[in-house]
Amino acid sequence: MRAPSGQEIAAGDVLLSLENVSLAFGGVKALSDVSFDIRKSEIRAIIGPNGAGKTSMLNVINGFYQPQLGRITFKGKARAKMRPDEAARGGIARTFQNVALFKGMSALDNIMAGRSLKMHRGFFWQLLRHGPAMKEEVEHRLFVEEIIEFLHIQHIRKVQVGRLPYGLQKRVELGRALAMEPDLLLLDEPMAGMNLEEKEDMSRFVLDVNDHFGTTIALIEHDMGVVMDLSDRVVVLDYGRKIADGTPDVVKADQAVIDAYLGVAH
């Protein structure tokens, strides 16, 4: 599997920054004046109690929501309003809290769907499945087979994902995101609903994606043990506001974070 392509940004440099981002739905403030950055090749956790604004933040980053205030800079360029498909073409991939797969399709075909933005032949050629289109499909299928081997899911490559256990469905969804060769991979609660063994497997794959391919990862996760083990830095939201930002050791000792999780501050 190849490393993601894109603008040359050195490991440790800022890949994405959010400055004073605010998002509201009517009178409800989902995010209020939030600023933080994500550095290339790091694992950046976004945590907080339920209703803190974590998923809203991911939705802002990949274009599902447009903030009313603030600025987002990705790969050195300030972002105008962007649709999710534009974010995907720019190098941002996403998994979701609830598995979003084509349940009637095989694991292989679901992961192949992640290659659609990389295919350059027109619909007519793809319909014919001949000549240049066939050559292109073979090349993309080889790439997908590398992902399948990397995620150790060769044994379920032809199985309809709707028949798979939940943990394997989450792994297939990760594979589809990796098929996009993202510069920034957004993981929304990748361990949710998993048993201990499945969490250990997914944690290992998250670390492997980051270590071997240098993929920058931003993740939301409620399991604090997982967050502290995986993350380089952690930003904490509470009621749409940033209350802490730093290394896992610094964040877990922050009194504002302790109060928010214990409900003391409210």
KOLKEFI-454352 format. One record per residue (C-alpha): residue in three letters; x, y, z. Coordinates in pm, whole numbers. Layout:
N
code: ALA xx: X yy: Y zz: Z
...
***
This chain:
266
code: MET xx: 0 yy: 0 zz: 0
code: ARG xx: 139 yy: 339 zz: -97
code: ALA xx: 169 yy: 637 zz: 133
code: PRO xx: -90 yy: 911 zz: 72
code: SER xx: 4 yy: 1162 zz: -192
code: GLY xx: -47 yy: 1534 zz: -166
code: GLN xx: 125 yy: 1860 zz: -92
code: GLU xx: 462 yy: 1813 zz: 75
code: ILE xx: 416 yy: 1878 zz: 444
code: ALA xx: 677 yy: 1743 zz: 682
code: ALA xx: 582 yy: 1524 zz: 977
code: GLY xx: 510 yy: 1747 zz: 1275
code: ASP xx: 402 yy: 2045 zz: 1063
code: VAL xx: 42 yy: 2164 zz: 1081
code: LEU xx: -176 yy: 1977 zz: 831
code: LEU xx: -509 yy: 2126 zz: 939
code: SER xx: -592 yy: 2418 zz: 1166
code: LEU xx: -921 yy: 2546 zz: 1298
code: GLU xx: -939 yy: 2904 zz: 1418
code: ASN xx: -1230 yy: 3036 zz: 1627
code: VAL xx: -1482 yy: 2798 zz: 1469
code: SER xx: -1844 yy: 2845 zz: 1575
code: LEU xx: -2145 yy: 2643 zz: 1461
code: ALA xx: -2508 yy: 2687 zz: 1566
code: PHE xx: -2839 yy: 2530 zz: 1471
code: GLY xx: -3101 yy: 2793 zz: 1540
code: GLY xx: -3043 yy: 2894 zz: 1901
code: VAL xx: -2840 yy: 2582 zz: 1984
code: LYS xx: -2463 yy: 2636 zz: 1984
code: ALA xx: -2288 yy: 2315 zz: 1879
code: LEU xx: -1939 yy: 2475 zz: 1870
code: SER xx: -1828 yy: 2804 zz: 2023
code: ASP xx: -1500 yy: 2971 zz: 1927
code: VAL xx: -1301 yy: 2646 zz: 1901
code: SER xx: -936 yy: 2656 zz: 1788
code: PHE xx: -685 yy: 2372 zz: 1758
code: ASP xx: -463 yy: 2210 zz: 1497
code: ILE xx: -375 yy: 1865 zz: 1367
code: ARG xx: -12 yy: 1793 zz: 1277
code: LYS xx: 97 yy: 1569 zz: 995
code: SER xx: 153 yy: 1205 zz: 1094
code: GLU xx: 7 yy: 1236 zz: 1444
code: ILE xx: -292 yy: 1067 zz: 1606
code: ARG xx: -509 yy: 1349 zz: 1740
code: ALA xx: -798 yy: 1259 zz: 1972
code: ILE xx: -1111 yy: 1471 zz: 2014
code: ILE xx: -1287 yy: 1379 zz: 2336
code: GLY xx: -1560 yy: 1506 zz: 2567
code: PRO xx: -1886 yy: 1406 zz: 2734
code: ASN xx: -2199 yy: 1330 zz: 2530
code: GLY xx: -2322 yy: 1646 zz: 2356
code: ALA xx: -1980 yy: 1810 zz: 2368
code: GLY xx: -1973 yy: 1882 zz: 1992
code: LYS xx: -1722 yy: 1616 zz: 1885
code: THR xx: -1911 yy: 1476 zz: 1584
code: SER xx: -2015 yy: 1829 zz: 1484
code: MET xx: -1644 yy: 1913 zz: 1470
code: LEU xx: -1571 yy: 1620 zz: 1237
code: ASN xx: -1868 yy: 1724 zz: 1024
code: VAL xx: -1718 yy: 2073 zz: 995
code: ILE xx: -1376 yy: 1935 zz: 899
code: ASN xx: -1506 yy: 1723 zz: 612
code: GLY xx: -1771 yy: 1961 zz: 484
code: PHE xx: -2099 yy: 1817 zz: 615
code: TYR xx: -2153 yy: 2135 zz: 815
code: GLN xx: -2046 yy: 2490 zz: 730
code: PRO xx: -1947 yy: 2696 zz: 1037
code: GLN xx: -2099 yy: 3041 zz: 1076
code: LEU xx: -1771 yy: 3183 zz: 1208
code: GLY xx: -1404 yy: 3090 zz: 1196
code: ARG xx: -1148 yy: 2970 zz: 948
code: ILE xx: -1021 yy: 2626 zz: 848
code: THR xx: -683 yy: 2583 zz: 681
code: PHE xx: -594 yy: 2248 zz: 522
code: LYS xx: -255 yy: 2176 zz: 364
code: GLY xx: -167 yy: 2545 zz: 381
code: LYS xx: -482 yy: 2670 zz: 208
code: ALA xx: -768 yy: 2850 zz: 381
code: ARG xx: -1087 yy: 2662 zz: 307
code: ALA xx: -1389 yy: 2812 zz: 141
code: LYS xx: -1721 yy: 2631 zz: 181
code: MET xx: -1670 yy: 2271 zz: 79
code: ARG xx: -1893 yy: 1974 zz: 10
code: PRO xx: -1799 yy: 1630 zz: 148
code: ASP xx: -1704 yy: 1506 zz: -202
code: GLU xx: -1468 yy: 1802 zz: -242
code: ALA xx: -1313 yy: 1725 zz: 96
code: ALA xx: -1266 yy: 1363 zz: -16
code: ARG xx: -1091 yy: 1473 zz: -337
code: GLY xx: -870 yy: 1699 zz: -127
code: GLY xx: -752 yy: 1407 zz: 86
code: ILE xx: -994 yy: 1378 zz: 381
code: ALA xx: -1156 yy: 1037 zz: 446
code: ARG xx: -1411 yy: 948 zz: 713
code: THR xx: -1565 yy: 660 zz: 903
code: PHE xx: -1886 yy: 699 zz: 1101
code: GLN xx: -2032 yy: 624 zz: 1445
code: ASN xx: -2282 yy: 389 zz: 1286
code: VAL xx: -2134 yy: 168 zz: 1017
code: ALA xx: -2215 yy: 316 zz: 675
code: LEU xx: -2158 yy: 30 zz: 432
code: PHE xx: -2345 yy: -122 zz: 137
code: LYS xx: -2481 yy: -420 zz: 330
code: GLY xx: -2574 yy: -623 zz: 21
code: MET xx: -2228 yy: -592 zz: -133
code: SER xx: -1916 yy: -792 zz: -52
code: ALA xx: -1632 yy: -661 zz: 161
code: LEU xx: -1419 yy: -639 zz: -155
code: ASP xx: -1680 yy: -434 zz: -344
code: ASN xx: -1732 yy: -202 zz: -48
code: ILE xx: -1362 yy: -127 zz: -32
code: MET xx: -1351 yy: -87 zz: -411
code: ALA xx: -1615 yy: 186 zz: -369
code: GLY xx: -1350 yy: 386 zz: -187
code: ARG xx: -1144 yy: 391 zz: -508
code: SER xx: -1416 yy: 560 zz: -715
code: LEU xx: -1259 yy: 905 zz: -683
code: LYS xx: -929 yy: 763 zz: -810
code: MET xx: -1082 yy: 624 zz: -1131
code: HIS xx: -1036 yy: 851 zz: -1431
code: ARG xx: -1206 yy: 661 zz: -1713
code: GLY xx: -1555 yy: 781 zz: -1803
code: PHE xx: -1879 yy: 601 zz: -1731
code: PHE xx: -1900 yy: 471 zz: -2090
code: TRP xx: -1566 yy: 290 zz: -2065
code: GLN xx: -1651 yy: 153 zz: -1720
code: LEU xx: -1982 yy: 24 zz: -1854
code: LEU xx: -1803 yy: -162 zz: -2135
code: ARG xx: -1545 yy: -307 zz: -1889
code: HIS xx: -1301 yy: -325 zz: -2178
code: GLY xx: -970 yy: -172 zz: -2286
code: PRO xx: -846 yy: 121 zz: -2075
code: ALA xx: -1129 yy: 90 zz: -1824
code: MET xx: -1053 yy: -277 zz: -1759
code: LYS xx: -682 yy: -202 zz: -1714
code: GLU xx: -766 yy: 75 zz: -1467
code: GLU xx: -1004 yy: -149 zz: -1271
code: VAL xx: -740 yy: -422 zz: -1244
code: GLU xx: -488 yy: -172 zz: -1106
code: HIS xx: -736 yy: -46 zz: -846
code: ARG xx: -840 yy: -399 zz: -752
code: LEU xx: -475 yy: -488 zz: -686
code: PHE xx: -450 yy: -189 zz: -454
code: VAL xx: -767 yy: -298 zz: -273
code: GLU xx: -629 yy: -650 zz: -232
code: GLU xx: -326 yy: -495 zz: -55
code: ILE xx: -563 yy: -324 zz: 189
code: ILE xx: -753 yy: -649 zz: 246
code: GLU xx: -427 yy: -827 zz: 326
code: PHE xx: -314 yy: -541 zz: 551
code: LEU xx: -639 yy: -560 zz: 754
code: HIS xx: -629 yy: -944 zz: 767
code: ILE xx: -973 yy: -983 zz: 611
code: GLN xx: -885 yy: -1212 zz: 318
code: HIS xx: -1125 yy: -1474 zz: 452
code: ILE xx: -1428 yy: -1243 zz: 423
code: ARG xx: -1341 yy: -1060 zz: 102
code: LYS xx: -1634 yy: -1217 zz: -90
code: VAL xx: -1883 yy: -1216 zz: 199
code: GLN xx: -2176 yy: -971 zz: 203
code: VAL xx: -2095 yy: -721 zz: 477
code: GLY xx: -2449 yy: -742 zz: 617
code: ARG xx: -2367 yy: -1098 zz: 725
code: LEU xx: -2046 yy: -1002 zz: 906
code: PRO xx: -2000 yy: -948 zz: 1281
code: TYR xx: -1996 yy: -583 zz: 1384
code: GLY xx: -1621 yy: -573 zz: 1449
code: LEU xx: -1542 yy: -696 zz: 1098
code: GLN xx: -1788 yy: -448 zz: 947
code: LYS xx: -1595 yy: -168 zz: 1120
code: ARG xx: -1273 yy: -307 zz: 974
code: VAL xx: -1423 yy: -311 zz: 624
code: GLU xx: -1532 yy: 50 zz: 672
code: LEU xx: -1175 yy: 138 zz: 772
code: GLY xx: -1056 yy: -38 zz: 457
code: ARG xx: -1290 yy: 168 zz: 239
code: ALA xx: -1154 yy: 488 zz: 394
code: LEU xx: -794 yy: 371 zz: 340
code: ALA xx: -876 yy: 297 zz: -25
code: MET xx: -905 yy: 673 zz: -74
code: GLU xx: -537 yy: 713 zz: 27
code: PRO xx: -624 yy: 1000 zz: 261
code: ASP xx: -390 yy: 1266 zz: 393
code: LEU xx: -626 yy: 1301 zz: 692
code: LEU xx: -833 yy: 1010 zz: 822
code: LEU xx: -1128 yy: 1097 zz: 1049
code: LEU xx: -1246 yy: 812 zz: 1272
code: ASP xx: -1576 yy: 868 zz: 1454
code: GLU xx: -1584 yy: 626 zz: 1749
code: PRO xx: -1400 yy: 340 zz: 1573
code: MET xx: -1425 yy: 119 zz: 1885
code: ALA xx: -1795 yy: 181 zz: 1963
code: GLY xx: -1991 yy: -138 zz: 2026
code: MET xx: -1683 yy: -362 zz: 2020
code: ASN xx: -1577 yy: -623 zz: 2272
code: LEU xx: -1228 yy: -617 zz: 2424
code: GLU xx: -1068 yy: -837 zz: 2158
code: GLU xx: -1218 yy: -632 zz: 1874
code: LYS xx: -1098 yy: -309 zz: 2039
code: GLU xx: -746 yy: -450 zz: 2064
code: ASP xx: -752 yy: -546 zz: 1696
code: MET xx: -882 yy: -206 zz: 1585
code: SER xx: -630 yy: -23 zz: 1805
code: ARG xx: -349 yy: -219 zz: 1643
code: PHE xx: -473 yy: -133 zz: 1293
code: VAL xx: -505 yy: 238 zz: 1380
code: LEU xx: -146 yy: 238 zz: 1504
code: ASP xx: -27 yy: 42 zz: 1198
code: VAL xx: -195 yy: 284 zz: 956
code: ASN xx: -26 yy: 573 zz: 1135
code: ASP xx: 315 yy: 405 zz: 1179
code: HIS xx: 361 yy: 236 zz: 843
code: PHE xx: 196 yy: 487 zz: 610
code: GLY xx: 233 yy: 808 zz: 807
code: THR xx: -141 yy: 873 zz: 776
code: THR xx: -259 yy: 1158 zz: 996
code: ILE xx: -553 yy: 1046 zz: 1210
code: ALA xx: -813 yy: 1242 zz: 1406
code: LEU xx: -1039 yy: 1024 zz: 1616
code: ILE xx: -1334 yy: 1053 zz: 1848
code: GLU xx: -1341 yy: 783 zz: 2114
code: HIS xx: -1516 yy: 738 zz: 2449
code: ASP xx: -1285 yy: 466 zz: 2580
code: MET xx: -1030 yy: 672 zz: 2771
code: GLY xx: -788 yy: 380 zz: 2792
code: VAL xx: -781 yy: 363 zz: 2412
code: VAL xx: -744 yy: 741 zz: 2382
code: MET xx: -452 yy: 758 zz: 2623
code: ASP xx: -275 yy: 463 zz: 2461
code: LEU xx: -316 yy: 572 zz: 2097
code: SER xx: -303 yy: 952 zz: 2094
code: ASP xx: -13 yy: 1191 zz: 2055
code: ARG xx: -231 yy: 1486 zz: 2157
code: VAL xx: -584 yy: 1528 zz: 2287
code: VAL xx: -829 yy: 1817 zz: 2257
code: VAL xx: -1125 yy: 1819 zz: 2497
code: LEU xx: -1464 yy: 1973 zz: 2420
code: ASP xx: -1746 yy: 2038 zz: 2664
code: TYR xx: -2078 yy: 2195 zz: 2561
code: GLY xx: -1917 yy: 2306 zz: 2233
code: ARG xx: -1619 yy: 2481 zz: 2391
code: LYS xx: -1256 yy: 2373 zz: 2411
code: ILE xx: -1159 yy: 2321 zz: 2775
code: ALA xx: -820 yy: 2148 zz: 2738
code: ASP xx: -556 yy: 2064 zz: 2479
code: GLY xx: -227 yy: 1879 zz: 2515
code: THR xx: -61 yy: 1542 zz: 2562
code: PRO xx: -266 yy: 1260 zz: 2716
code: ASP xx: -84 yy: 1294 zz: 3050
code: VAL xx: -148 yy: 1668 zz: 3065
code: VAL xx: -514 yy: 1638 zz: 2966
code: LYS xx: -608 yy: 1359 zz: 3206
code: ALA xx: -467 yy: 1562 zz: 3496
code: ASP xx: -654 yy: 1881 zz: 3400
code: GLN xx: -914 yy: 1970 zz: 3662
code: ALA xx: -1154 yy: 2114 zz: 3404
code: VAL xx: -1152 yy: 1780 zz: 3222
code: ILE xx: -1205 yy: 1586 zz: 3544
code: ASP xx: -1497 yy: 1813 zz: 3637
code: ALA xx: -1657 yy: 1782 zz: 3293
code: TYR xx: -1648 yy: 1401 zz: 3295
code: LEU xx: -1768 yy: 1379 zz: 3654
code: GLY xx: -2039 yy: 1641 zz: 3599
code: VAL xx: -1898 yy: 1867 zz: 3870
code: ALA xx: -1878 yy: 2176 zz: 3650
code: HIS xx: -2248 yy: 2161 zz: 3558
***
